[in-house]
Amino acid sequence: MTFRTGPRNLITDVAGLRVGNAGDGNLKSGVTAVLCDDPAVAGVQVLGGAPGTRETDLLEPHNSVEFVHAVVLSGGSAFGLDSASGVQAALREDGIGFDVGGFRVPIVPAAILFDLRNGGDKEWGRYPPYRELGYEAARAASADFAIGTAGAGTGALTAGLKGGLGSASTILDSGVTIGALAAVNPTGSVTVSGTRHFWAAPFEIGDEFGGLGYPSPMPADASKVRLKFRDKADAGLPSQGNTTIAVIATDAILTKAAAKRLAIAAHDGFARAIWPAHTPVDGDLVFALATGKSGFALDADAAIDLYAAAGATMARAISRGVHAAKPAKGDLFPVWSVR
């Protein structure tokens, strides 16, 4: 099996998806919406210990709703769950949603990350701005979108580096496309022992996040656990101020159970790109979407290739989010490009 990127190297290389970002540099937070041109089969897997979610129970294979119209990634901690209402409002205006007794109901699961204590101004008054940011993100949705300091990655942080919104895509030998999108805000590190080398280096295609490979020799302290709230420089950041939230998508035809399996496989990319991942203070979550636009239903061998690519593509998306981050006034951590 060989891996090559799609034409954009973004999740929107998966036919049937559009992505929109909305963010506020003063707030240091934002929203990313993934819109499905047609209802998509969906699943979810949560492996972090501190998740914040909306409409995730309905995605379990044993529950009735088979399809979703969008998924949302947002900053703002629990306040950010309002973002899904803004996306839902935009979809309803466009006549999108299931017809339930004469009412149009868009299904919009969402997940949030904690970016409240990141140097941004969170004095927003009575109501947080996330519903409006969600609406704005939905209205901005297109095949091309910004990564790095954008959308849900606007205020993201990692251990020692600014985080961000990342995306990547892979075209398999079968012609099936898989794409990943991640808002990268973990308590752990995406680079090896404080170097500029990414943990996900073996999966890099070309120089999409620097082309540095692994350090040689590997630092003696490479396995040391580095957390963003442990160092004195990180004083004031609460231990629960973390979480990487993501979407893995494919144009293959999948059942709802297979979509959940895809979300599980994509978490391997977290473990390949972040050390440590899935901690009690991270709300690590992956949504899975299957648009079916390729027309391919995978046999057992092809499914294994798809699940392997899910982990690799997710690892690349995570690294690309950090690699693309841009400096901004009031940042608590440096960006990778000027480290």
C-alpha positions as a Markdown table, in Angstrom:
| # | Residue | x | y | z |
|---|---|---|---|---|
| 1 | Met | 0.0 | 0.0 | 0.0 |
| 2 | Thr | 1.3 | 3.4 | -0.9 |
| 3 | Phe | 0.1 | 6.7 | 0.4 |
| 4 | Arg | -0.3 | 10.0 | -1.5 |
| 5 | Thr | -2.1 | 13.1 | -0.6 |
| 6 | Gly | -5.2 | 14.4 | -2.3 |
| 7 | Pro | -5.0 | 17.6 | -4.4 |
| 8 | Arg | -5.6 | 20.0 | -1.4 |
| 9 | Asn | -4.1 | 17.7 | 1.3 |
| 10 | Leu | -7.2 | 18.7 | 3.3 |
| 11 | Ile | -10.2 | 16.7 | 4.6 |
| 12 | Thr | -12.3 | 18.3 | 1.8 |
| 13 | Asp | -10.5 | 16.0 | -0.7 |
| 14 | Val | -13.2 | 13.6 | 0.5 |
| 15 | Ala | -16.1 | 14.3 | -1.9 |
| 16 | Gly | -19.2 | 15.6 | -0.3 |
| 17 | Leu | -17.6 | 17.7 | 2.5 |
| 18 | Arg | -17.0 | 21.4 | 3.0 |
| 19 | Val | -15.3 | 23.1 | 6.0 |
| 20 | Gly | -15.8 | 26.6 | 7.4 |
| 21 | Asn | -13.8 | 28.5 | 10.0 |
| 22 | Ala | -14.7 | 31.4 | 12.2 |
| 23 | Gly | -12.5 | 32.9 | 14.9 |
| 24 | Asp | -11.8 | 35.9 | 17.0 |
| 25 | Gly | -8.2 | 36.9 | 17.6 |
| 26 | Asn | -9.0 | 39.0 | 20.6 |
| 27 | Leu | -11.0 | 36.1 | 22.1 |
| 28 | Lys | -8.3 | 33.6 | 21.0 |
| 29 | Ser | -10.9 | 31.1 | 20.2 |
| 30 | Gly | -13.1 | 29.9 | 17.3 |
| 31 | Val | -15.2 | 27.3 | 15.6 |
| 32 | Thr | -14.8 | 24.9 | 12.7 |
| 33 | Ala | -17.8 | 23.4 | 11.0 |
| 34 | Val | -17.7 | 20.4 | 8.7 |
| 35 | Leu | -20.8 | 20.4 | 6.4 |
| 36 | Cys | -22.0 | 17.4 | 4.5 |
| 37 | Asp | -23.5 | 18.0 | 1.1 |
| 38 | Asp | -25.7 | 15.0 | 1.6 |
| 39 | Pro | -26.4 | 13.3 | 5.0 |
| 40 | Ala | -23.4 | 11.2 | 5.9 |
| 41 | Val | -23.1 | 8.0 | 8.0 |
| 42 | Ala | -21.3 | 8.9 | 11.2 |
| 43 | Gly | -19.7 | 7.5 | 14.3 |
| 44 | Val | -17.7 | 8.7 | 17.3 |
| 45 | Gln | -15.1 | 7.5 | 19.7 |
| 46 | Val | -14.1 | 9.2 | 22.9 |
| 47 | Leu | -10.8 | 8.1 | 24.6 |
| 48 | Gly | -9.9 | 11.2 | 26.6 |
| 49 | Gly | -11.0 | 11.5 | 30.2 |
| 50 | Ala | -12.5 | 15.0 | 30.0 |
| 51 | Pro | -14.8 | 15.3 | 27.0 |
| 52 | Gly | -17.3 | 18.0 | 26.2 |
| 53 | Thr | -19.9 | 16.9 | 23.6 |
| 54 | Arg | -23.3 | 17.4 | 22.0 |
| 55 | Glu | -25.4 | 14.7 | 20.2 |
| 56 | Thr | -22.7 | 11.9 | 20.5 |
| 57 | Asp | -25.0 | 9.3 | 22.0 |
| 58 | Leu | -27.1 | 9.2 | 18.8 |
| 59 | Leu | -23.9 | 8.2 | 16.9 |
| 60 | Glu | -23.6 | 4.8 | 18.6 |
| 61 | Pro | -24.3 | 2.0 | 16.2 |
| 62 | His | -27.3 | 0.7 | 18.3 |
| 63 | Asn | -29.1 | 4.0 | 18.1 |
| 64 | Ser | -31.6 | 4.9 | 15.4 |
| 65 | Val | -30.2 | 8.0 | 13.6 |
| 66 | Glu | -28.0 | 6.8 | 10.8 |
| 67 | Phe | -26.8 | 10.1 | 9.3 |
| 68 | Val | -25.7 | 13.6 | 10.2 |
| 69 | His | -25.7 | 16.9 | 8.3 |
| 70 | Ala | -22.6 | 18.5 | 9.9 |
| 71 | Val | -20.2 | 18.1 | 12.8 |
| 72 | Val | -18.6 | 21.0 | 14.8 |
| 73 | Leu | -15.3 | 21.5 | 16.6 |
| 74 | Ser | -15.2 | 24.5 | 18.9 |
| 75 | Gly | -13.1 | 26.2 | 21.5 |
| 76 | Gly | -14.7 | 27.7 | 24.5 |
| 77 | Ser | -15.0 | 24.7 | 26.8 |
| 78 | Ala | -18.6 | 24.0 | 27.6 |
| 79 | Phe | -19.6 | 27.5 | 26.4 |
| 80 | Gly | -18.5 | 26.4 | 22.9 |
| 81 | Leu | -21.3 | 23.8 | 22.6 |
| 82 | Asp | -23.5 | 26.7 | 21.6 |
| 83 | Ser | -21.6 | 26.7 | 18.3 |
| 84 | Ala | -23.6 | 23.7 | 17.1 |
| 85 | Ser | -26.8 | 25.8 | 17.5 |
| 86 | Gly | -25.4 | 28.4 | 15.1 |
| 87 | Val | -24.5 | 25.7 | 12.5 |
| 88 | Gln | -27.9 | 24.2 | 12.9 |
| 89 | Ala | -29.6 | 27.5 | 12.4 |
| 90 | Ala | -27.7 | 28.0 | 9.1 |
| 91 | Leu | -28.6 | 24.6 | 7.9 |
| 92 | Arg | -32.3 | 25.0 | 8.8 |
| 93 | Glu | -32.3 | 28.3 | 6.8 |
| 94 | Asp | -31.1 | 26.4 | 3.8 |
| 95 | Gly | -33.9 | 23.8 | 4.2 |
| 96 | Ile | -31.4 | 21.1 | 5.4 |
| 97 | Gly | -32.4 | 18.5 | 8.0 |
| 98 | Phe | -34.6 | 15.5 | 8.6 |
| 99 | Asp | -38.3 | 16.1 | 8.1 |
| 100 | Val | -39.9 | 15.1 | 11.5 |
| 101 | Gly | -43.6 | 15.7 | 11.6 |
| 102 | Gly | -43.3 | 18.8 | 9.4 |
| 103 | Phe | -40.3 | 20.2 | 11.2 |
| 104 | Arg | -36.8 | 20.4 | 9.6 |
| 105 | Val | -34.2 | 19.1 | 12.1 |
| 106 | Pro | -30.5 | 19.2 | 11.1 |
| 107 | Ile | -28.4 | 16.8 | 13.1 |
| 108 | Val | -25.2 | 18.5 | 14.3 |
| 109 | Pro | -23.0 | 16.7 | 16.8 |
| 110 | Ala | -20.2 | 18.8 | 18.3 |
| 111 | Ala | -17.2 | 18.6 | 20.6 |
| 112 | Ile | -15.2 | 21.3 | 22.4 |
| 113 | Leu | -11.7 | 22.0 | 23.7 |
| 114 | Phe | -10.6 | 24.1 | 26.6 |
| 115 | Asp | -9.0 | 27.4 | 25.6 |
| 116 | Leu | -10.3 | 29.7 | 28.3 |
| 117 | Arg | -7.0 | 30.4 | 29.9 |
| 118 | Asn | -4.9 | 31.1 | 26.9 |
| 119 | Gly | -4.3 | 34.9 | 27.0 |
| 120 | Gly | -7.5 | 35.8 | 25.2 |
| 121 | Asp | -10.2 | 38.2 | 26.4 |
| 122 | Lys | -13.1 | 36.0 | 27.6 |
| 123 | Glu | -15.2 | 38.9 | 29.1 |
| 124 | Trp | -18.0 | 38.5 | 26.6 |
| 125 | Gly | -20.9 | 39.6 | 28.8 |
| 126 | Arg | -24.1 | 37.7 | 29.3 |
| 127 | Tyr | -23.9 | 35.3 | 26.4 |
| 128 | Pro | -20.8 | 33.7 | 24.9 |
| 129 | Pro | -20.2 | 34.4 | 21.2 |
| 130 | Tyr | -20.0 | 30.7 | 20.0 |
| 131 | Arg | -23.5 | 30.5 | 18.5 |
| 132 | Glu | -22.7 | 33.4 | 16.2 |
| 133 | Leu | -19.3 | 32.0 | 15.4 |
| 134 | Gly | -20.9 | 28.6 | 14.5 |
| 135 | Tyr | -23.3 | 30.4 | 12.2 |
| 136 | Glu | -20.4 | 32.3 | 10.6 |
| 137 | Ala | -18.3 | 29.1 | 10.2 |
| 138 | Ala | -21.2 | 27.4 | 8.5 |
| 139 | Arg | -21.7 | 30.3 | 6.1 |
| 140 | Ala | -17.9 | 30.2 | 5.3 |
| 141 | Ala | -17.9 | 26.5 | 4.4 |
| 142 | Ser | -16.0 | 25.6 | 1.2 |
| 143 | Ala | -13.6 | 23.1 | -0.2 |
| 144 | Asp | -10.6 | 25.4 | 0.7 |
| 145 | Phe | -10.0 | 26.6 | 4.2 |
| 146 | Ala | -7.2 | 27.8 | 6.4 |
| 147 | Ile | -5.3 | 25.6 | 8.9 |
| 148 | Gly | -3.0 | 26.6 | 11.7 |
| 149 | Thr | -4.3 | 29.6 | 13.8 |
| 150 | Ala | -7.8 | 29.3 | 12.5 |
| 151 | Gly | -11.3 | 28.1 | 13.5 |
| 152 | Ala | -11.3 | 25.8 | 16.5 |
| 153 | Gly | -7.5 | 25.9 | 16.6 |
| 154 | Thr | -7.3 | 29.7 | 17.0 |
| 155 | Gly | -6.4 | 29.5 | 20.7 |
| 156 | Ala | -5.0 | 26.0 | 20.9 |
| 157 | Leu | -1.8 | 25.2 | 22.9 |
| 158 | Thr | 0.4 | 22.1 | 23.3 |
| 159 | Ala | 3.2 | 21.4 | 25.7 |
| 160 | Gly | 5.6 | 24.3 | 24.9 |
| 161 | Leu | 4.2 | 25.2 | 21.5 |
| 162 | Lys | 1.1 | 26.9 | 20.1 |
| 163 | Gly | -1.3 | 24.4 | 18.7 |
| 164 | Gly | -3.7 | 24.9 | 15.8 |
| 165 | Leu | -6.1 | 23.4 | 13.3 |
| 166 | Gly | -4.6 | 20.8 | 11.1 |
| 167 | Ser | -5.8 | 18.7 | 8.1 |
| 168 | Ala | -4.5 | 16.1 | 5.7 |
| 169 | Ser | -5.7 | 13.6 | 3.1 |
| 170 | Thr | -4.7 | 10.3 | 1.7 |
| 171 | Ile | -5.7 | 8.6 | -1.6 |
| 172 | Leu | -5.4 | 4.8 | -1.2 |
| 173 | Asp | -4.4 | 2.4 | -4.0 |
| 174 | Ser | -8.1 | 1.4 | -4.3 |
| 175 | Gly | -9.0 | 5.0 | -5.2 |
| 176 | Val | -10.7 | 5.6 | -1.9 |
| 177 | Thr | -9.9 | 8.9 | -0.2 |
| 178 | Ile | -9.6 | 9.5 | 3.5 |
| 179 | Gly | -9.2 | 12.9 | 5.2 |
| 180 | Ala | -8.5 | 14.1 | 8.7 |
| 181 | Leu | -9.2 | 17.4 | 10.5 |
| 182 | Ala | -7.9 | 18.1 | 14.1 |
| 183 | Ala | -8.0 | 21.0 | 16.5 |
| 184 | Val | -4.8 | 20.3 | 18.4 |
| 185 | Asn | -4.8 | 21.4 | 22.1 |
| 186 | Pro | -3.3 | 18.5 | 24.1 |
| 187 | Thr | -1.6 | 18.5 | 27.4 |
| 188 | Gly | 1.2 | 16.5 | 25.8 |
| 189 | Ser | 3.8 | 17.3 | 23.2 |
| 190 | Val | 3.8 | 16.9 | 19.5 |
| 191 | Thr | 7.6 | 17.2 | 19.1 |
| 192 | Val | 10.4 | 15.0 | 20.4 |
| 193 | Ser | 12.0 | 16.1 | 23.7 |
| 194 | Gly | 11.6 | 19.8 | 23.0 |
| 195 | Thr | 13.2 | 19.6 | 19.5 |
| 196 | Arg | 11.6 | 20.7 | 16.2 |
| 197 | His | 11.1 | 17.1 | 15.2 |
| 198 | Phe | 7.5 | 15.8 | 15.1 |
| 199 | Trp | 6.6 | 12.5 | 16.7 |
| 200 | Ala | 4.6 | 11.8 | 13.6 |
| 201 | Ala | 7.6 | 12.1 | 11.3 |
| 202 | Pro | 7.5 | 8.5 | 9.9 |
| 203 | Phe | 4.1 | 9.3 | 8.4 |
| 204 | Glu | 5.0 | 12.6 | 6.8 |
| 205 | Ile | 4.4 | 12.9 | 3.0 |
| 206 | Gly | 7.0 | 15.2 | 1.5 |
| 207 | Asp | 7.8 | 18.1 | 3.8 |
| 208 | Glu | 4.2 | 18.8 | 4.8 |
| 209 | Phe | 5.3 | 19.6 | 8.4 |
| 210 | Gly | 8.9 | 20.5 | 7.9 |
| 211 | Gly | 10.5 | 17.3 | 6.5 |
| 212 | Leu | 12.9 | 16.9 | 9.4 |
| 213 | Gly | 12.3 | 13.3 | 10.2 |
| 214 | Tyr | 13.4 | 12.0 | 13.6 |
| 215 | Pro | 16.4 | 13.5 | 15.4 |
| 216 | Ser | 19.5 | 11.5 | 15.1 |
| 217 | Pro | 20.6 | 10.4 | 17.5 |
| 218 | Met | 17.3 | 10.3 | 19.4 |
| 219 | Pro | 17.6 | 12.4 | 22.6 |
| 220 | Ala | 18.2 | 10.4 | 25.7 |
| 221 | Asp | 15.2 | 12.0 | 27.4 |
| 222 | Ala | 12.8 | 11.4 | 24.4 |
| 223 | Ser | 10.5 | 9.3 | 26.5 |
| 224 | Lys | 10.2 | 12.0 | 29.2 |
| 225 | Val | 6.6 | 13.1 | 29.7 |
| 226 | Arg | 6.3 | 16.8 | 28.9 |
| 227 | Leu | 3.0 | 18.5 | 29.9 |
| 228 | Lys | 2.0 | 22.0 | 29.3 |
| 229 | Phe | 1.0 | 22.8 | 32.9 |
| 230 | Arg | 4.0 | 21.3 | 34.6 |
| 231 | Asp | 6.7 | 23.8 | 33.8 |
| 232 | Lys | 7.0 | 27.1 | 35.7 |
| 233 | Ala | 6.6 | 28.9 | 32.4 |
| 234 | Asp | 3.1 | 27.4 | 32.1 |
| 235 | Ala | 1.9 | 28.8 | 35.5 |
| 236 | Gly | -1.7 | 29.7 | 35.5 |
| 237 | Leu | -2.8 | 27.0 | 33.0 |
| 238 | Pro | -5.2 | 24.5 | 34.7 |
| 239 | Ser | -4.4 | 20.8 | 34.3 |
| 240 | Gln | -7.8 | 20.3 | 32.6 |
| 241 | Gly | -7.1 | 22.9 | 30.0 |
| 242 | Asn | -6.5 | 20.5 | 27.1 |
| 243 | Thr | -8.1 | 18.3 | 24.4 |
| 244 | Thr | -7.6 | 17.3 | 20.8 |
| 245 | Ile | -10.8 | 17.0 | 18.9 |
| 246 | Ala | -10.9 | 15.7 | 15.4 |
| 247 | Val | -12.8 | 14.3 | 12.4 |
| 248 | Ile | -11.8 | 11.4 | 10.2 |
| 249 | Ala | -13.7 | 11.1 | 6.9 |
| 250 | Thr | -13.9 | 8.9 | 3.8 |
| 251 | Asp | -15.7 | 8.6 | 0.5 |
| 252 | Ala | -16.1 | 4.9 | 1.0 |
| 253 | Ile | -19.4 | 3.3 | 1.8 |
| 254 | Leu | -19.5 | 2.3 | 5.5 |
| 255 | Thr | -22.1 | 1.1 | 7.9 |
| 256 | Lys | -22.6 | 3.0 | 11.1 |
| 257 | Ala | -20.7 | 0.3 | 13.0 |
| 258 | Ala | -17.8 | 0.6 | 10.5 |
| 259 | Ala | -17.8 | 4.3 | 10.9 |
| 260 | Lys | -17.3 | 3.9 | 14.6 |
| 261 | Arg | -14.4 | 1.5 | 13.9 |
| 262 | Leu | -12.9 | 4.2 | 11.6 |
| 263 | Ala | -13.1 | 6.7 | 14.5 |
| 264 | Ile | -11.4 | 4.1 | 16.8 |
| 265 | Ala | -8.6 | 3.5 | 14.2 |
| 266 | Ala | -8.1 | 7.3 | 13.8 |
| 267 | His | -7.2 | 7.5 | 17.5 |
| 268 | Asp | -4.0 | 5.6 | 16.7 |
| 269 | Gly | -2.9 | 8.8 | 15.0 |
| 270 | Phe | -3.3 | 10.7 | 18.3 |
| 271 | Ala | -0.9 | 8.1 | 19.9 |
| 272 | Arg | 1.5 | 8.5 | 17.0 |
| 273 | Ala | 1.6 | 12.3 | 17.0 |
| 274 | Ile | 1.1 | 13.3 | 20.7 |
| 275 | Trp | 3.0 | 12.1 | 23.8 |
| 276 | Pro | 1.1 | 11.4 | 26.0 |
| 277 | Ala | -2.4 | 11.2 | 24.5 |
| 278 | His | -5.8 | 10.2 | 25.9 |
| 279 | Thr | -5.0 | 11.4 | 29.4 |
| 280 | Pro | -7.6 | 12.0 | 32.2 |
| 281 | Val | -7.2 | 15.8 | 31.5 |
| 282 | Asp | -7.7 | 15.5 | 27.8 |
| 283 | Gly | -11.2 | 15.1 | 26.2 |
| 284 | Asp | -9.8 | 13.4 | 23.1 |
| 285 | Leu | -12.5 | 12.6 | 20.6 |
| 286 | Val | -12.8 | 11.6 | 16.9 |
| 287 | Phe | -15.9 | 11.9 | 14.8 |
| 288 | Ala | -16.1 | 9.7 | 11.7 |
| 289 | Leu | -17.9 | 10.6 | 8.5 |
| 290 | Ala | -18.6 | 8.3 | 5.5 |
| 291 | Thr | -20.0 | 10.1 | 2.5 |
| 292 | Gly | -20.1 | 7.1 | 0.2 |
| 293 | Lys | -19.4 | 9.3 | -2.8 |
| 294 | Ser | -16.7 | 6.9 | -4.2 |
| 295 | Gly | -19.2 | 4.1 | -4.6 |
| 296 | Phe | -16.7 | 1.6 | -3.1 |
| 297 | Ala | -17.8 | -0.8 | -0.4 |
| 298 | Leu | -14.6 | -2.3 | 1.1 |
| 299 | Asp | -13.8 | -6.0 | 1.6 |
| 300 | Ala | -11.9 | -7.1 | 4.7 |
| 301 | Asp | -8.4 | -6.5 | 3.3 |
| 302 | Ala | -9.3 | -3.1 | 1.9 |
| 303 | Ala | -10.9 | -2.1 | 5.2 |
| 304 | Ile | -7.6 | -2.8 | 7.0 |
| 305 | Asp | -5.8 | -0.5 | 4.6 |
| 306 | Leu | -8.5 | 2.2 | 5.3 |
| 307 | Tyr | -8.1 | 1.9 | 9.1 |
| 308 | Ala | -4.3 | 2.0 | 8.8 |
| 309 | Ala | -4.5 | 5.1 | 6.7 |
| 310 | Ala | -6.9 | 6.6 | 9.2 |
| 311 | Gly | -4.2 | 6.6 | 11.9 |
| 312 | Ala | -1.5 | 7.8 | 9.6 |
| 313 | Thr | -3.6 | 10.6 | 8.1 |
| 314 | Met | -4.7 | 11.8 | 11.6 |
| 315 | Ala | -1.1 | 11.9 | 12.8 |
| 316 | Arg | -0.2 | 14.1 | 9.8 |
| 317 | Ala | -3.2 | 16.4 | 10.4 |
| 318 | Ile | -2.2 | 16.9 | 14.0 |
| 319 | Ser | 1.4 | 17.8 | 13.1 |
| 320 | Arg | 0.3 | 20.1 | 10.3 |
| 321 | Gly | -1.9 | 22.1 | 12.7 |
| 322 | Val | 1.0 | 22.9 | 14.9 |
| 323 | His | 3.4 | 23.4 | 12.0 |
| 324 | Ala | 1.0 | 26.0 | 10.4 |
| 325 | Ala | 0.3 | 28.0 | 13.6 |
| 326 | Lys | 1.0 | 31.8 | 13.3 |
| 327 | Pro | 2.1 | 34.1 | 16.1 |
| 328 | Ala | -0.4 | 36.6 | 17.6 |
| 329 | Lys | -0.4 | 39.2 | 20.2 |
| 330 | Gly | -0.7 | 37.8 | 23.8 |
| 331 | Asp | 0.4 | 34.3 | 22.9 |
| 332 | Leu | 1.6 | 32.2 | 25.9 |
| 333 | Phe | 3.7 | 29.9 | 23.8 |
| 334 | Pro | 5.9 | 30.3 | 20.6 |
| 335 | Val | 4.9 | 28.9 | 17.3 |
| 336 | Trp | 6.8 | 26.0 | 15.7 |
| 337 | Ser | 8.0 | 28.2 | 12.8 |
| 338 | Val | 10.0 | 30.5 | 15.0 |
| 339 | Arg | 11.0 | 28.1 | 17.7 |
